[in-house]
Amino acid sequence: MTPRTALYMAPHLMVTCAALSLALACEKTTPEPEKTKPAETTATAAPTPSPTMNQQATPPPTAAEPAKIPAPPDVAKPPADAKKTASGLQTKVLTPGTGKEKPKADDKVKVHYSGWTKDGKMFDSSLTRGQPAVFGVGQVIKGWTEALQLMTVGEKRRLWIPAALAYGENAGMGAPAGDLTFDVELLEIMQAPKPPEVPKDVKAAPKDAKKTASGLAYKVLKKGTGKDHPAATSRVTVHYSGWTTDGKMFDSSVVRGEPTTFPLNGVIKGWTEGVQLMTVGEKARFWIPADLAYGEKATRPGAPSGMLVFDIELISMQ
């Protein structure tokens, strides 16, 4: 597994309808950035769902059975010198780090890790695959998100993660159930890009914005270089950021540092209509009324309610 899913294969952690965290309607196929890196595995999972994410993670397919790494002698129970946090997470430093900085929730990290269930069964290890995992600190199970922010580069730490901070007592989709134990080595911290500024006109569309019959308002911020427009069935790659009208940003591919690719008919109505108005290279701002987004009172867990504002840059289309 790649940490791009549910921590089953470790920080493969909880991918929820994803990358297009925000505008995707979860009952439809969710896009993931079409980017691969040769020597490392990239993760996109998230314990805290974005507006369009599902609550369950889907573990990635496994290849050949990896060589097993023996479980630590204290796999079933943390020793007396392990430190416990208010959440119930317990950790112990095995090797001190060489750095001083600690990752933040928006950062990405590169790690090596191995994971076991309490009975000593190894269910995943980047070491046996021979390649470290790369993923967002805030895109994994809660126990990982909390523990990583305690670490410095070069540090190796053992984590005893209670079921409530992992996949639960009755995990599905092939994920390990119950309390889990991990050995994690933090190899690198990749700081997240700064979030874009909140638009000054986030509360309402300005007078020079154009409005469609559906109620969608939009304004071109940068003209495109192409002439063709995507169709409703096109697959597009975009960068985007989204805010509620009070200026709170709820999702951004810019902050994640990678664009998102998805089928245009697999997102909220305002996106499907709006992106079809664009050409490649164009950047536009959209004011999407609630009935073209998630509604005045969103029912999807974590989805934003009311009118939403998006800055979208169309990078490519197929």
KETI-204435 format. One record per residue (C-alpha): residue in three letters; x, y, z. Coordinates in steps of 0.5 Angstrom, whole numbers, plus 500, padded with zeros to 3 digits. Example, Ala and Ser with C-alpha at 12.3 -4.5 7.8 and 13.67 -1.06 7.14 Angstrom:
<rs>
<r><resn>ALA</resn><u>525</u><v>491</v><w>516</w></r>
<r><resn>SER</resn><u>527</u><v>498</v><w>514</w></r>
</rs>
This chain:
<rs>
<r><resn>MET</resn><u>500</u><v>500</v><w>500</w></r>
<r><resn>THR</resn><u>502</u><v>507</v><w>499</w></r>
<r><resn>PRO</resn><u>501</u><v>512</v><w>504</w></r>
<r><resn>ARG</resn><u>496</u><v>515</v><w>500</w></r>
<r><resn>THR</resn><u>490</u><v>512</v><w>503</w></r>
<r><resn>ALA</resn><u>489</u><v>509</v><w>509</w></r>
<r><resn>LEU</resn><u>494</u><v>508</v><w>514</w></r>
<r><resn>TYR</resn><u>493</u><v>501</v><w>513</w></r>
<r><resn>MET</resn><u>500</u><v>500</v><w>510</w></r>
<r><resn>ALA</resn><u>501</u><v>505</v><w>514</w></r>
<r><resn>PRO</resn><u>501</u><v>512</v><w>514</w></r>
<r><resn>HIS</resn><u>497</u><v>510</v><w>508</w></r>
<r><resn>LEU</resn><u>492</u><v>513</v><w>512</w></r>
<r><resn>MET</resn><u>485</u><v>515</v><w>511</w></r>
<r><resn>VAL</resn><u>484</u><v>517</v><w>505</w></r>
<r><resn>THR</resn><u>477</u><v>520</v><w>504</w></r>
<r><resn>CYS</resn><u>474</u><v>522</v><w>497</w></r>
<r><resn>ALA</resn><u>480</u><v>526</v><w>496</w></r>
<r><resn>ALA</resn><u>484</u><v>530</v><w>493</w></r>
<r><resn>LEU</resn><u>479</u><v>535</v><w>490</w></r>
<r><resn>SER</resn><u>477</u><v>535</v><w>497</w></r>
<r><resn>LEU</resn><u>472</u><v>541</v><w>496</w></r>
<r><resn>ALA</resn><u>468</u><v>541</v><w>491</w></r>
<r><resn>LEU</resn><u>467</u><v>533</v><w>490</w></r>
<r><resn>ALA</resn><u>461</u><v>530</v><w>491</w></r>
<r><resn>CYS</resn><u>463</u><v>524</v><w>495</w></r>
<r><resn>GLU</resn><u>458</u><v>519</v><w>491</w></r>
<r><resn>LYS</resn><u>462</u><v>520</v><w>485</w></r>
<r><resn>THR</resn><u>469</u><v>518</v><w>483</w></r>
<r><resn>THR</resn><u>474</u><v>523</v><w>487</w></r>
<r><resn>PRO</resn><u>480</u><v>525</v><w>483</w></r>
<r><resn>GLU</resn><u>487</u><v>524</v><w>486</w></r>
<r><resn>PRO</resn><u>493</u><v>529</v><w>483</w></r>
<r><resn>GLU</resn><u>496</u><v>525</v><w>477</w></r>
<r><resn>LYS</resn><u>503</u><v>525</v><w>480</w></r>
<r><resn>THR</resn><u>508</u><v>520</v><w>481</w></r>
<r><resn>LYS</resn><u>515</u><v>520</v><w>484</w></r>
<r><resn>PRO</resn><u>520</u><v>515</v><w>483</w></r>
<r><resn>ALA</resn><u>523</u><v>513</v><w>489</w></r>
<r><resn>GLU</resn><u>518</u><v>515</v><w>494</w></r>
<r><resn>THR</resn><u>511</u><v>514</v><w>496</w></r>
<r><resn>THR</resn><u>506</u><v>520</v><w>496</w></r>
<r><resn>ALA</resn><u>500</u><v>520</v><w>501</w></r>
<r><resn>THR</resn><u>494</u><v>523</v><w>501</w></r>
<r><resn>ALA</resn><u>489</u><v>521</v><w>506</w></r>
<r><resn>ALA</resn><u>486</u><v>525</v><w>512</w></r>
<r><resn>PRO</resn><u>483</u><v>524</v><w>518</w></r>
<r><resn>THR</resn><u>479</u><v>530</v><w>518</w></r>
<r><resn>PRO</resn><u>475</u><v>530</v><w>512</w></r>
<r><resn>SER</resn><u>474</u><v>536</v><w>507</w></r>
<r><resn>PRO</resn><u>468</u><v>538</v><w>505</w></r>
<r><resn>THR</resn><u>467</u><v>532</v><w>500</w></r>
<r><resn>MET</resn><u>471</u><v>527</v><w>503</w></r>
<r><resn>ASN</resn><u>468</u><v>520</v><w>505</w></r>
<r><resn>GLN</resn><u>469</u><v>518</v><w>512</w></r>
<r><resn>GLN</resn><u>472</u><v>511</v><w>511</w></r>
<r><resn>ALA</resn><u>479</u><v>510</v><w>508</w></r>
<r><resn>THR</resn><u>480</u><v>505</v><w>503</w></r>
<r><resn>PRO</resn><u>487</u><v>501</v><w>503</w></r>
<r><resn>PRO</resn><u>491</u><v>501</v><w>497</w></r>
<r><resn>PRO</resn><u>492</u><v>494</v><w>494</w></r>
<r><resn>THR</resn><u>498</u><v>490</v><w>496</w></r>
<r><resn>ALA</resn><u>504</u><v>487</v><w>492</w></r>
<r><resn>ALA</resn><u>508</u><v>481</v><w>494</w></r>
<r><resn>GLU</resn><u>508</u><v>479</v><w>502</w></r>
<r><resn>PRO</resn><u>513</u><v>483</v><w>505</w></r>
<r><resn>ALA</resn><u>519</u><v>480</v><w>509</w></r>
<r><resn>LYS</resn><u>517</u><v>481</v><w>516</w></r>
<r><resn>ILE</resn><u>520</u><v>486</v><w>521</w></r>
<r><resn>PRO</resn><u>520</u><v>483</v><w>528</w></r>
<r><resn>ALA</resn><u>515</u><v>486</v><w>533</w></r>
<r><resn>PRO</resn><u>518</u><v>490</v><w>539</w></r>
<r><resn>PRO</resn><u>518</u><v>487</v><w>545</w></r>
<r><resn>ASP</resn><u>513</u><v>492</v><w>548</w></r>
<r><resn>VAL</resn><u>508</u><v>492</v><w>542</w></r>
<r><resn>ALA</resn><u>502</u><v>490</v><w>546</w></r>
<r><resn>LYS</resn><u>503</u><v>495</v><w>552</w></r>
<r><resn>PRO</resn><u>507</u><v>501</v><w>553</w></r>
<r><resn>PRO</resn><u>513</u><v>501</v><w>558</w></r>
<r><resn>ALA</resn><u>512</u><v>505</v><w>564</w></r>
<r><resn>ASP</resn><u>517</u><v>511</v><w>561</w></r>
<r><resn>ALA</resn><u>513</u><v>512</v><w>555</w></r>
<r><resn>LYS</resn><u>510</u><v>519</v><w>555</w></r>
<r><resn>LYS</resn><u>502</u><v>519</v><w>554</w></r>
<r><resn>THR</resn><u>498</u><v>525</v><w>552</w></r>
<r><resn>ALA</resn><u>491</u><v>528</v><w>553</w></r>
<r><resn>SER</resn><u>488</u><v>524</v><w>547</w></r>
<r><resn>GLY</resn><u>491</u><v>517</v><w>550</w></r>
<r><resn>LEU</resn><u>497</u><v>517</v><w>545</w></r>
<r><resn>GLN</resn><u>503</u><v>514</v><w>548</w></r>
<r><resn>THR</resn><u>510</u><v>515</v><w>545</w></r>
<r><resn>LYS</resn><u>517</u><v>514</v><w>547</w></r>
<r><resn>VAL</resn><u>523</u><v>517</v><w>543</w></r>
<r><resn>LEU</resn><u>528</u><v>511</v><w>541</w></r>
<r><resn>THR</resn><u>533</u><v>515</v><w>537</w></r>
<r><resn>PRO</resn><u>534</u><v>523</v><w>539</w></r>
<r><resn>GLY</resn><u>533</u><v>527</v><w>532</w></r>
<r><resn>THR</resn><u>538</u><v>532</v><w>530</w></r>
<r><resn>GLY</resn><u>534</u><v>538</v><w>528</w></r>
<r><resn>LYS</resn><u>530</u><v>543</v><w>532</w></r>
<r><resn>GLU</resn><u>524</u><v>544</v><w>527</w></r>
<r><resn>LYS</resn><u>517</u><v>540</v><w>528</w></r>
<r><resn>PRO</resn><u>512</u><v>539</v><w>523</w></r>
<r><resn>LYS</resn><u>506</u><v>543</v><w>523</w></r>
<r><resn>ALA</resn><u>499</u><v>540</v><w>521</w></r>
<r><resn>ASP</resn><u>499</u><v>543</v><w>514</w></r>
<r><resn>ASP</resn><u>507</u><v>540</v><w>512</w></r>
<r><resn>LYS</resn><u>508</u><v>534</v><w>509</w></r>
<r><resn>VAL</resn><u>513</u><v>529</v><w>511</w></r>
<r><resn>LYS</resn><u>518</u><v>524</v><w>509</w></r>
<r><resn>VAL</resn><u>518</u><v>518</v><w>514</w></r>
<r><resn>HIS</resn><u>520</u><v>510</v><w>514</w></r>
<r><resn>TYR</resn><u>516</u><v>506</v><w>519</w></r>
<r><resn>SER</resn><u>513</u><v>499</v><w>521</w></r>
<r><resn>GLY</resn><u>506</u><v>498</v><w>524</w></r>
<r><resn>TRP</resn><u>504</u><v>492</v><w>528</w></r>
<r><resn>THR</resn><u>497</u><v>490</v><w>531</w></r>
<r><resn>LYS</resn><u>498</u><v>488</v><w>539</w></r>
<r><resn>ASP</resn><u>499</u><v>481</v><w>538</w></r>
<r><resn>GLY</resn><u>505</u><v>483</v><w>534</w></r>
<r><resn>LYS</resn><u>503</u><v>482</v><w>527</w></r>
<r><resn>MET</resn><u>506</u><v>487</v><w>522</w></r>
<r><resn>PHE</resn><u>501</u><v>489</v><w>517</w></r>
<r><resn>ASP</resn><u>505</u><v>495</v><w>514</w></r>
<r><resn>SER</resn><u>513</u><v>497</v><w>513</w></r>
<r><resn>SER</resn><u>516</u><v>502</v><w>508</w></r>
<r><resn>LEU</resn><u>522</u><v>499</v><w>510</w></r>
<r><resn>THR</resn><u>521</u><v>492</v><w>507</w></r>
<r><resn>ARG</resn><u>518</u><v>496</v><w>501</w></r>
<r><resn>GLY</resn><u>525</u><v>500</v><w>501</w></r>
<r><resn>GLN</resn><u>522</u><v>506</v><w>500</w></r>
<r><resn>PRO</resn><u>520</u><v>512</v><w>505</w></r>
<r><resn>ALA</resn><u>513</u><v>515</v><w>505</w></r>
<r><resn>VAL</resn><u>511</u><v>522</v><w>503</w></r>
<r><resn>PHE</resn><u>504</u><v>525</v><w>506</w></r>
<r><resn>GLY</resn><u>501</u><v>531</v><w>509</w></r>
<r><resn>VAL</resn><u>501</u><v>531</v><w>517</w></r>
<r><resn>GLY</resn><u>494</u><v>533</v><w>517</w></r>
<r><resn>GLN</resn><u>492</u><v>527</v><w>512</w></r>
<r><resn>VAL</resn><u>493</u><v>521</v><w>516</w></r>
<r><resn>ILE</resn><u>490</u><v>518</v><w>522</w></r>
<r><resn>LYS</resn><u>489</u><v>522</v><w>528</w></r>
<r><resn>GLY</resn><u>495</u><v>518</v><w>532</w></r>
<r><resn>TRP</resn><u>500</u><v>520</v><w>527</w></r>
<r><resn>THR</resn><u>498</u><v>527</v><w>526</w></r>
<r><resn>GLU</resn><u>499</u><v>528</v><w>533</w></r>
<r><resn>ALA</resn><u>505</u><v>524</v><w>534</w></r>
<r><resn>LEU</resn><u>509</u><v>527</v><w>528</w></r>
<r><resn>GLN</resn><u>508</u><v>534</v><w>531</w></r>
<r><resn>LEU</resn><u>512</u><v>532</v><w>537</w></r>
<r><resn>MET</resn><u>518</u><v>529</v><w>533</w></r>
<r><resn>THR</resn><u>524</u><v>533</v><w>530</w></r>
<r><resn>VAL</resn><u>528</u><v>531</v><w>523</w></r>
<r><resn>GLY</resn><u>533</u><v>524</v><w>525</w></r>
<r><resn>GLU</resn><u>528</u><v>522</v><w>530</w></r>
<r><resn>LYS</resn><u>526</u><v>515</v><w>531</w></r>
<r><resn>ARG</resn><u>520</u><v>514</v><w>536</w></r>
<r><resn>ARG</resn><u>515</u><v>509</v><w>538</w></r>
<r><resn>LEU</resn><u>508</u><v>510</v><w>538</w></r>
<r><resn>TRP</resn><u>502</u><v>506</v><w>541</w></r>
<r><resn>ILE</resn><u>496</u><v>509</v><w>538</w></r>
<r><resn>PRO</resn><u>489</u><v>507</v><w>541</w></r>
<r><resn>ALA</resn><u>484</u><v>505</v><w>537</w></r>
<r><resn>ALA</resn><u>480</u><v>511</v><w>537</w></r>
<r><resn>LEU</resn><u>486</u><v>515</v><w>534</w></r>
<r><resn>ALA</resn><u>487</u><v>509</v><w>529</w></r>
<r><resn>TYR</resn><u>481</u><v>505</v><w>525</w></r>
<r><resn>GLY</resn><u>477</u><v>504</v><w>531</w></r>
<r><resn>GLU</resn><u>476</u><v>497</v><w>534</w></r>
<r><resn>ASN</resn><u>472</u><v>494</v><w>528</w></r>
<r><resn>ALA</resn><u>476</u><v>497</v><w>522</w></r>
<r><resn>GLY</resn><u>474</u><v>495</v><w>515</w></r>
<r><resn>MET</resn><u>476</u><v>495</v><w>508</w></r>
<r><resn>GLY</resn><u>483</u><v>491</v><w>510</w></r>
<r><resn>ALA</resn><u>485</u><v>496</v><w>515</w></r>
<r><resn>PRO</resn><u>488</u><v>494</v><w>522</w></r>
<r><resn>ALA</resn><u>483</u><v>494</v><w>528</w></r>
<r><resn>GLY</resn><u>484</u><v>496</v><w>535</w></r>
<r><resn>ASP</resn><u>490</u><v>499</v><w>538</w></r>
<r><resn>LEU</resn><u>496</u><v>499</v><w>534</w></r>
<r><resn>THR</resn><u>504</u><v>500</v><w>535</w></r>
<r><resn>PHE</resn><u>508</u><v>504</v><w>530</w></r>
<r><resn>ASP</resn><u>516</u><v>505</v><w>529</w></r>
<r><resn>VAL</resn><u>517</u><v>512</v><w>526</w></r>
<r><resn>GLU</resn><u>523</u><v>515</v><w>523</w></r>
<r><resn>LEU</resn><u>522</u><v>522</v><w>521</w></r>
<r><resn>LEU</resn><u>527</u><v>523</v><w>515</w></r>
<r><resn>GLU</resn><u>525</u><v>530</v><w>512</w></r>
<r><resn>ILE</resn><u>520</u><v>536</v><w>513</w></r>
<r><resn>MET</resn><u>517</u><v>539</v><w>507</w></r>
<r><resn>GLN</resn><u>514</u><v>546</v><w>509</w></r>
<r><resn>ALA</resn><u>507</u><v>547</v><w>506</w></r>
<r><resn>PRO</resn><u>506</u><v>553</v><w>502</w></r>
<r><resn>LYS</resn><u>503</u><v>560</v><w>505</w></r>
<r><resn>PRO</resn><u>495</u><v>560</v><w>504</w></r>
<r><resn>PRO</resn><u>493</u><v>565</v><w>499</w></r>
<r><resn>GLU</resn><u>490</u><v>571</v><w>501</w></r>
<r><resn>VAL</resn><u>482</u><v>571</v><w>503</w></r>
<r><resn>PRO</resn><u>479</u><v>575</v><w>497</w></r>
<r><resn>LYS</resn><u>477</u><v>582</v><w>499</w></r>
<r><resn>ASP</resn><u>470</u><v>581</v><w>495</w></r>
<r><resn>VAL</resn><u>469</u><v>574</v><w>499</w></r>
<r><resn>LYS</resn><u>462</u><v>576</v><w>502</w></r>
<r><resn>ALA</resn><u>459</u><v>578</v><w>495</w></r>
<r><resn>ALA</resn><u>460</u><v>578</v><w>488</w></r>
<r><resn>PRO</resn><u>462</u><v>585</v><w>485</w></r>
<r><resn>LYS</resn><u>458</u><v>589</v><w>480</w></r>
<r><resn>ASP</resn><u>463</u><v>587</v><w>475</w></r>
<r><resn>ALA</resn><u>462</u><v>580</v><w>476</w></r>
<r><resn>LYS</resn><u>458</u><v>576</v><w>470</w></r>
<r><resn>LYS</resn><u>452</u><v>572</v><w>472</w></r>
<r><resn>THR</resn><u>449</u><v>566</v><w>469</w></r>
<r><resn>ALA</resn><u>442</u><v>564</v><w>469</w></r>
<r><resn>SER</resn><u>443</u><v>559</v><w>475</w></r>
<r><resn>GLY</resn><u>445</u><v>564</v><w>479</w></r>
<r><resn>LEU</resn><u>453</u><v>563</v><w>479</w></r>
<r><resn>ALA</resn><u>457</u><v>569</v><w>479</w></r>
<r><resn>TYR</resn><u>464</u><v>569</v><w>476</w></r>
<r><resn>LYS</resn><u>470</u><v>574</v><w>474</w></r>
<r><resn>VAL</resn><u>476</u><v>572</v><w>470</w></r>
<r><resn>LEU</resn><u>482</u><v>574</v><w>474</w></r>
<r><resn>LYS</resn><u>487</u><v>572</v><w>469</w></r>
<r><resn>LYS</resn><u>486</u><v>570</v><w>462</w></r>
<r><resn>GLY</resn><u>487</u><v>564</v><w>459</w></r>
<r><resn>THR</resn><u>492</u><v>562</v><w>453</w></r>
<r><resn>GLY</resn><u>487</u><v>557</v><w>450</w></r>
<r><resn>LYS</resn><u>481</u><v>557</v><w>446</w></r>
<r><resn>ASP</resn><u>477</u><v>551</v><w>447</w></r>
<r><resn>HIS</resn><u>473</u><v>550</v><w>453</w></r>
<r><resn>PRO</resn><u>472</u><v>543</v><w>457</w></r>
<r><resn>ALA</resn><u>466</u><v>539</v><w>456</w></r>
<r><resn>ALA</resn><u>462</u><v>537</v><w>462</w></r>
<r><resn>THR</resn><u>465</u><v>530</v><w>461</w></r>
<r><resn>SER</resn><u>472</u><v>532</v><w>461</w></r>
<r><resn>ARG</resn><u>477</u><v>531</v><w>466</w></r>
<r><resn>VAL</resn><u>481</u><v>537</v><w>468</w></r>
<r><resn>THR</resn><u>487</u><v>539</v><w>472</w></r>
<r><resn>VAL</resn><u>486</u><v>545</v><w>477</w></r>
<r><resn>HIS</resn><u>489</u><v>549</v><w>482</w></r>
<r><resn>TYR</resn><u>484</u><v>552</v><w>487</w></r>
<r><resn>SER</resn><u>482</u><v>555</v><w>494</w></r>
<r><resn>GLY</resn><u>475</u><v>555</v><w>497</w></r>
<r><resn>TRP</resn><u>472</u><v>560</v><w>502</w></r>
<r><resn>THR</resn><u>466</u><v>561</v><w>506</w></r>
<r><resn>THR</resn><u>463</u><v>568</v><w>506</w></r>
<r><resn>ASP</resn><u>466</u><v>569</v><w>512</w></r>
<r><resn>GLY</resn><u>473</u><v>569</v><w>509</w></r>
<r><resn>LYS</resn><u>475</u><v>562</v><w>512</w></r>
<r><resn>MET</resn><u>479</u><v>558</v><w>508</w></r>
<r><resn>PHE</resn><u>476</u><v>550</v><w>508</w></r>
<r><resn>ASP</resn><u>480</u><v>547</v><w>502</w></r>
<r><resn>SER</resn><u>486</u><v>549</v><w>498</w></r>
<r><resn>SER</resn><u>490</u><v>545</v><w>493</w></r>
<r><resn>VAL</resn><u>495</u><v>551</v><w>493</w></r>
<r><resn>VAL</resn><u>497</u><v>549</v><w>500</w></r>
<r><resn>ARG</resn><u>497</u><v>542</v><w>499</w></r>
<r><resn>GLY</resn><u>502</u><v>544</v><w>494</w></r>
<r><resn>GLU</resn><u>500</u><v>540</v><w>488</w></r>
<r><resn>PRO</resn><u>494</u><v>541</v><w>483</w></r>
<r><resn>THR</resn><u>488</u><v>536</v><w>483</w></r>
<r><resn>THR</resn><u>485</u><v>532</v><w>477</w></r>
<r><resn>PHE</resn><u>478</u><v>530</v><w>477</w></r>
<r><resn>PRO</resn><u>472</u><v>529</v><w>472</w></r>
<r><resn>LEU</resn><u>468</u><v>535</v><w>471</w></r>
<r><resn>ASN</resn><u>461</u><v>531</v><w>472</w></r>
<r><resn>GLY</resn><u>464</u><v>529</v><w>479</w></r>
<r><resn>VAL</resn><u>464</u><v>535</v><w>483</w></r>
<r><resn>ILE</resn><u>458</u><v>540</v><w>485</w></r>
<r><resn>LYS</resn><u>454</u><v>543</v><w>480</w></r>
<r><resn>GLY</resn><u>457</u><v>550</v><w>481</w></r>
<r><resn>TRP</resn><u>464</u><v>547</v><w>479</w></r>
<r><resn>THR</resn><u>461</u><v>543</v><w>473</w></r>
<r><resn>GLU</resn><u>458</u><v>549</v><w>470</w></r>
<r><resn>GLY</resn><u>464</u><v>554</v><w>472</w></r>
<r><resn>VAL</resn><u>470</u><v>550</v><w>469</w></r>
<r><resn>GLN</resn><u>466</u><v>549</v><w>463</w></r>
<r><resn>LEU</resn><u>467</u><v>557</v><w>462</w></r>
<r><resn>MET</resn><u>474</u><v>557</v><w>462</w></r>
<r><resn>THR</resn><u>480</u><v>556</v><w>458</w></r>
<r><resn>VAL</resn><u>487</u><v>553</v><w>459</w></r>
<r><resn>GLY</resn><u>491</u><v>558</v><w>463</w></r>
<r><resn>GLU</resn><u>485</u><v>562</v><w>466</w></r>
<r><resn>LYS</resn><u>484</u><v>563</v><w>473</w></r>
<r><resn>ALA</resn><u>477</u><v>566</v><w>475</w></r>
<r><resn>ARG</resn><u>473</u><v>567</v><w>482</w></r>
<r><resn>PHE</resn><u>467</u><v>564</v><w>483</w></r>
<r><resn>TRP</resn><u>461</u><v>565</v><w>487</w></r>
<r><resn>ILE</resn><u>457</u><v>559</v><w>488</w></r>
<r><resn>PRO</resn><u>450</u><v>559</v><w>491</w></r>
<r><resn>ALA</resn><u>448</u><v>554</v><w>496</w></r>
<r><resn>ASP</resn><u>444</u><v>550</v><w>491</w></r>
<r><resn>LEU</resn><u>450</u><v>549</v><w>487</w></r>
<r><resn>ALA</resn><u>454</u><v>547</v><w>492</w></r>
<r><resn>TYR</resn><u>452</u><v>543</v><w>499</w></r>
<r><resn>GLY</resn><u>446</u><v>547</v><w>501</w></r>
<r><resn>GLU</resn><u>444</u><v>552</v><w>506</w></r>
<r><resn>LYS</resn><u>445</u><v>547</v><w>511</w></r>
<r><resn>ALA</resn><u>450</u><v>542</v><w>509</w></r>
<r><resn>THR</resn><u>449</u><v>534</v><w>510</w></r>
<r><resn>ARG</resn><u>456</u><v>531</v><w>508</w></r>
<r><resn>PRO</resn><u>460</u><v>531</v><w>514</w></r>
<r><resn>GLY</resn><u>465</u><v>537</v><w>514</w></r>
<r><resn>ALA</resn><u>462</u><v>540</v><w>508</w></r>
<r><resn>PRO</resn><u>461</u><v>548</v><w>508</w></r>
<r><resn>SER</resn><u>455</u><v>551</v><w>508</w></r>
<r><resn>GLY</resn><u>452</u><v>557</v><w>504</w></r>
<r><resn>MET</resn><u>455</u><v>560</v><w>498</w></r>
<r><resn>LEU</resn><u>462</u><v>559</v><w>497</w></r>
<r><resn>VAL</resn><u>467</u><v>562</v><w>494</w></r>
<r><resn>PHE</resn><u>473</u><v>559</v><w>489</w></r>
<r><resn>ASP</resn><u>479</u><v>561</v><w>486</w></r>
<r><resn>ILE</resn><u>480</u><v>556</v><w>480</w></r>
<r><resn>GLU</resn><u>486</u><v>556</v><w>475</w></r>
<r><resn>LEU</resn><u>485</u><v>551</v><w>469</w></r>
<r><resn>ILE</resn><u>492</u><v>548</v><w>468</w></r>
<r><resn>SER</resn><u>490</u><v>542</v><w>463</w></r>
<r><resn>MET</resn><u>484</u><v>538</v><w>460</w></r>
<r><resn>GLN</resn><u>483</u><v>532</v><w>457</w></r>
</rs>
